[in-house]
Amino acid sequence: MSTLPYRGVADRREPDQSIANKTTIKNFGGNVEFQPRHRYQPTSETAVLNILAKHRGEQIRVLGAGHSWTPLIATDDVLVDMRHFDHVEVVESVHAGDADGPSGGPVVRVGAGCRIKDLLRALDQHGLTLPSIGLITEQSIAGAAVTGTHGSGRHCLSQYVVAARIACYDERGGELTPRIVEVSSGDELRAVRCSLGRLGVITELTIQCVPRYYVEERVVWGDTFEEMRSAERDWPLQQFFLIPHAWRYIAQRRRVAEDNTRRGFAAAYHVYFIVAIDVCLHVLIKLFKRSAGFVRLLYRQIFPRFVITGWGTTDRSDRQLTMKHHWFRHFELELFVQAGDAAKCSELVTDMLMFADDRAHEPSESTRDAIESADLSDAFAGIGSTYSHHYPICIRRVLADDTLIAMTSRAAGAAEGTTDWYAFSFITYRQPTDDFEATIGLLARVAAYQFGARMHWGKWSPLSHEVAAATYPEMQTFEAICRRLDPEGSFSGLARVARS
Ligand SMILES: Cc1cc2nc3c(=O)[nH]c(=O)nc-3n(C[C@H](O)[C@H](O)[C@H](O)COP(=O)(O)OP(=O)(O)OC[C@H]3O[C@@H](n4cnc5c(N)ncnc54)[C@H](O)[C@@H]3O)c2cc1C
């Protein structure tokens, strides 16, 4: 048992920072909407413990920045919004670690509700940064970590969590008492790293950081998945995109630069990227998302002219690795397959999207076999010529993680840490999302059957909890830890979710 001594108890003399009730809460994607009976914005651990004491036995959910598409934050009862927990304290000394915990390097103790962008700004003042970030930095650090948020070529953020303080229930003495526990090693740490708000309210995380680094980037086209993948030897941070309707790949080849100097007119590249890609391309997609003819023209003729290939630049990691993805509301599914299945999965994606666009398309034999073995041939026939996918499919390699249930945790039958994973992300701007859900949902179900694909915990998933859980060999260990820290299941329920 690796949990450190319990600290902190509820103190009714301190206010619990309840705020106006009857407010409707909506997530970023607008697909999760609910009205909690009680809503709090606590400013101290004691206030969080008071909330837990007051609402024992009710359904409690924790809100980060609301950027997940899954109903993880939804509750009819109690919502705890952690926005005021935003302190940042860099511990310059070497983190000692322990026998089974990570060790070495500087760490930061950060309030759970701190936005990643604010954390990066604070770390930069110490010449430090996070080892890994996703495409945006708007999320809260706890929300991002506990859903396995990832970038490309590194682990997901969860892996870099080395300790956490959690407000949860303690059953000692036969009575449930809210307490703060500190978790820093063993299976509890592996659970809390990707815990989906199931263990309690995380108040603070301790996260490994790395010296500030710069990233070299250049954009190139390619024709095959293997061609893209083989480039990762020299460009380990690369992410690449399958371009719909052109059915070719384009890569942002990336690697850590030798020194921290901005190069290759990086400021101009940054402006070009924001204007041409983040704004103009996205406005075009948004405006013409319903016109299959225009979408085809866009990716076959216009997009290749937007993209400047061969321009080599070097810039600070957080500038180079992110984009303004949050400027336009969208809806997303992301599936993960092990590296050995990634090329086949890419073929499946291409075939199914081509058929959805035009039923005259003949899928490959392996795609047909996959659909037949999943017993989904009729459903497949039904999507022909119903949906033209209108957003590039981002493909990212993510290293295997030492967590119980992150999407990149060990797969059944695989030795620990033996395989990388590839994440395929699917985005739509269309509302309602029915046609996207029919095609991409079917694709996800075939991939789950054929490759044991896992869905991003923070993004939309068509899989039942049972099917999703079956792909995690350590799910039962996770559930057992949830029961220990939350014996009455206050943090386990997913309440009613109204879809807009
Ligand atoms: C525009 C956009 C771009 C994105 N890009 C990426 C990307 O590149 N890579 C990627 O992997 N993901 C990406 N995501 C997904 C996103 O990173 C995750 O959904 C993440 O969980 C959002 O963080 P949040 O702070 O908004 O968490 P929320 O959505 O508020 O909450 C997510 C989960 O965390 C729990 N939680 C939050 N705070 C706490 C706490 N203090 N204690 C306990 N539990 C807590 C919640 O209860 C919930 O279960 C993107 C999302 C958007 C909208």
PDBQT file of the ligand as one rigid body, heavy atoms in Angstrom, charges set to zero:
ROOT
HETATM    1  C1  LIG A 601     -10.289  22.099 -29.092  1.00  0.00    +0.000 C 
HETATM    2  C2  LIG A 601      -9.843  20.856 -28.371  1.00  0.00    +0.000 A 
HETATM    3  C3  LIG A 601      -8.606  20.299 -28.661  1.00  0.00    +0.000 A 
HETATM    4  C4  LIG A 601      -8.183  19.146 -27.999  1.00  0.00    +0.000 A 
HETATM    5  N1  LIG A 601      -6.949  18.607 -28.306  1.00  0.00    +0.000 NA
HETATM    6  C5  LIG A 601      -6.555  17.458 -27.714  1.00  0.00    +0.000 A 
HETATM    7  C6  LIG A 601      -5.301  16.874 -28.047  1.00  0.00    +0.000 A 
HETATM    8  O1  LIG A 601      -4.523  17.391 -28.840  1.00  0.00    +0.000 OA
HETATM    9  N2  LIG A 601      -4.980  15.700 -27.452  1.00  0.00    +0.000 N 
HETATM   10  C7  LIG A 601      -5.825  15.076 -26.566  1.00  0.00    +0.000 A 
HETATM   11  O2  LIG A 601      -5.491  13.995 -26.078  1.00  0.00    +0.000 OA
HETATM   12  N3  LIG A 601      -7.002  15.630 -26.203  1.00  0.00    +0.000 NA
HETATM   13  C8  LIG A 601      -7.379  16.809 -26.763  1.00  0.00    +0.000 A 
HETATM   14  N4  LIG A 601      -8.585  17.368 -26.407  1.00  0.00    +0.000 N 
HETATM   15  C9  LIG A 601      -9.378  16.710 -25.354  1.00  0.00    +0.000 C 
HETATM   16  C10 LIG A 601      -9.103  17.348 -23.991  1.00  0.00    +0.000 C 
HETATM   17  O3  LIG A 601      -7.727  17.509 -23.747  1.00  0.00    +0.000 OA
HETATM   18  C11 LIG A 601      -9.667  16.468 -22.867  1.00  0.00    +0.000 C 
HETATM   19  O4  LIG A 601     -11.017  16.210 -23.110  1.00  0.00    +0.000 OA
HETATM   20  C12 LIG A 601      -9.492  17.095 -21.480  1.00  0.00    +0.000 C 
HETATM   21  O5  LIG A 601     -10.070  16.250 -20.531  1.00  0.00    +0.000 OA
HETATM   22  C13 LIG A 601     -10.139  18.455 -21.324  1.00  0.00    +0.000 C 
HETATM   23  O6  LIG A 601      -9.699  19.024 -20.101  1.00  0.00    +0.000 OA
HETATM   24  P1  LIG A 601     -10.703  19.892 -19.223  1.00  0.00    +0.000 P 
HETATM   25  O7  LIG A 601      -9.883  20.628 -18.228  1.00  0.00    +0.000 OA
HETATM   26  O8  LIG A 601     -11.573  20.681 -20.098  1.00  0.00    +0.000 OA
HETATM   27  O9  LIG A 601     -11.493  18.736 -18.475  1.00  0.00    +0.000 OA
HETATM   28  P2  LIG A 601     -13.086  18.547 -18.306  1.00  0.00    +0.000 P 
HETATM   29  O10 LIG A 601     -13.670  18.276 -19.653  1.00  0.00    +0.000 OA
HETATM   30  O11 LIG A 601     -13.653  19.644 -17.526  1.00  0.00    +0.000 OA
HETATM   31  O12 LIG A 601     -13.093  17.210 -17.431  1.00  0.00    +0.000 OA
HETATM   32  C14 LIG A 601     -12.580  16.025 -17.961  1.00  0.00    +0.000 C 
HETATM   33  C15 LIG A 601     -12.517  14.971 -16.861  1.00  0.00    +0.000 C 
HETATM   34  O13 LIG A 601     -11.569  15.372 -15.880  1.00  0.00    +0.000 OA
HETATM   35  C16 LIG A 601     -12.168  15.334 -14.592  1.00  0.00    +0.000 C 
HETATM   36  N5  LIG A 601     -11.546  16.362 -13.771  1.00  0.00    +0.000 N 
HETATM   37  C17 LIG A 601     -11.292  17.644 -14.095  1.00  0.00    +0.000 A 
HETATM   38  N6  LIG A 601     -10.715  18.263 -13.058  1.00  0.00    +0.000 NA
HETATM   39  C18 LIG A 601     -10.621  17.352 -12.060  1.00  0.00    +0.000 A 
HETATM   40  C19 LIG A 601     -10.143  17.395 -10.731  1.00  0.00    +0.000 A 
HETATM   41  N7  LIG A 601      -9.632  18.503 -10.197  1.00  0.00    +0.000 N 
HETATM   42  N8  LIG A 601     -10.227  16.275  -9.975  1.00  0.00    +0.000 NA
HETATM   43  C20 LIG A 601     -10.743  15.128 -10.473  1.00  0.00    +0.000 A 
HETATM   44  N9  LIG A 601     -11.211  15.037 -11.721  1.00  0.00    +0.000 NA
HETATM   45  C21 LIG A 601     -11.149  16.141 -12.510  1.00  0.00    +0.000 A 
HETATM   46  C22 LIG A 601     -13.631  15.606 -14.863  1.00  0.00    +0.000 C 
HETATM   47  O14 LIG A 601     -14.443  15.150 -13.800  1.00  0.00    +0.000 OA
HETATM   48  C23 LIG A 601     -13.836  14.784 -16.118  1.00  0.00    +0.000 C 
HETATM   49  O15 LIG A 601     -13.960  13.438 -15.753  1.00  0.00    +0.000 OA
HETATM   50  C24 LIG A 601      -9.020  18.542 -27.024  1.00  0.00    +0.000 A 
HETATM   51  C25 LIG A 601     -10.256  19.104 -26.721  1.00  0.00    +0.000 A 
HETATM   52  C26 LIG A 601     -10.664  20.261 -27.382  1.00  0.00    +0.000 A 
HETATM   53  C27 LIG A 601     -11.998  20.874 -27.051  1.00  0.00    +0.000 C 
ENDROOT
TORSDOF 0
